[in-house]
Amino acid sequence: MKNKIFALFFILVLTGCGFTPMYNNSSKLDYVISIKEKKGDRFINNIISNEIKRISSLDSKNQLNIKINTIFEKIIVTKDTKGSVSEYQLNTTTFITLENFNNKSFKFNESLNLKNISDIFQQKNYENTIKRNFAFSIIRKFNLSLLDLE
């Protein structure tokens, strides 16, 4: 009962003080973002470009031209006694360059260690899920970087 009262009090205080989540503050982002060039991993770049189109403000007068370069690596970390891979690391480094701000560049890194799965199909699906999560994380970081520019 005390937890319910505390939760209700907490919700009332947060809604009354004008609290808005940081990631939902995309209304401040007043740019039409167009991608001039994409290099590197196609899967991650496609997700990034789709999300950039989503956060872009189409009715804005401010044009922002960007270039995206994504480097994806799958590095073997450990092998078992037979010599087959037992653990590896997925690394993604994305460079986003803003042409309108004197070629200001942002670098975003994501990394994760994984155990090897014997089923190749399941392994590939899991890697694609991780790549998708990397891309969404990069977009969130880029969005925050754009909000800091203003």
N, C-alpha and C positions, 0 to 999 in steps of 0.2 A: 504494500500500500504506500509506504514511504517512497519507493522508487517511482511509482506512478505520479505522485505529487511533485517529486523533484523533476521528473521529465516534463511535466506540464509547465512547471515554473520556468524551466530552462528554455522551452520553446517560446513561451510568452516573452521572456526577456530578450531573446535573440530577434524575434520578429519586431519588437517594439523599439529596438535600438538602431534600426536601419542596417543591420548586418546583411551583406550579400556575399555569396561565395566568390572567391577570386576567379575561378575558371568560368563562372557565368557572367563575368563582366566584359563580355565581348562586344557590348554595345559601345564601349569606348574605342574599340578598334575601328578607325574610320579610314580604311584603305580598300581600294580595289586591287587585289593581289593577282598579278599575272606571272606565270612561270615561263621564263624565256629559254631555259636550258635545264635538262635533266641528264645526269651521268650516273653510272654505277648500277647498283642493284635495282632491277626493274620492279620487283614485287614491292619493296619498301617505298620506292619513289612513287609508284601509282597510288598507294594508300596516302602518302603525304600530300600528293597533289589533289586528291579527292577531298581531303580534310581542309586543305587550304582554300579550295573553292567554297567549302561550306562556311568557313569563318570569315571569308571575304565579304565586305559590305558593298553590294552592287550599286547602291545609289550614292556612293561617295564620289567626290571630285578628286580625291587624292589617289594617284596611281602609284603602285609599288611593284617594281620589276625585280624578280628574284631568280637566282640560279641555284640548283640543288645538285650536290655531288655526294653520293652515298657509297661507302666502302663497307662491305659485309665480309667477315672472315669466320671460318670454322676451323678452330685450332685444336689439335689433339693434345690433351693434357696428360692422360695416363693410358697405359696399355696393360692388359693382363699377361699372365705367363705364356700364353699361346701367341702373343703378339697382336691380338685384335684389340681394337679401341674399346676402352671401358668408360672413359669420360672425356668430354671435349668441351670447349668454350666457344660460345657464339659472341662475336664482337661486331658492333655497328658504329661507325663514325660517319656523321652527316655534317657536311658543310653547307650552310645556306648563306648566300651572298646577296646583299641588298644593293642593287645598282643605283638607286636614288639617293642613298646616303654615303656617297663617296666609296662605293664598294665595301661597305661595312660587312664583315663576315662573322658568322656565329658557328661554333663547333659544338656538336652534341654527341656524347658518347653513351652507349648502352652496352652492357656485358652480362653474360649469364653462363654459369657452368651447368652442364647436363650429363646425366648418366646415359649410356648407350642403351637403346631398346632393340631387342632382337628382331622385331617386326619392322621391316623397312618402310612399309606404307604408314604405319602408326608413327614412326620416327619422323618421316617427312611432314606429316600433318602437324605434329607437335612443333617442329621447327618453324613451319609457316605461321602457327599461332603465336609463337614467340616473336617472329619478325613483325607480325601485325601489332603486337603489344609494344615493341620497340618503336614502330612508326607513330603510334598514338602518343607515346611518351615524348617523342621528339616534337610532335606538333604542339603538345601542351607547353613544353619549354619554349618553343619558338613564339607561341602566342604571348606568353609572359614577357619574353624579350621585346616583342613589338609594343606591348603596353608600357614597358619601361622607356622606350625610345621617346615617347611623347612627353 
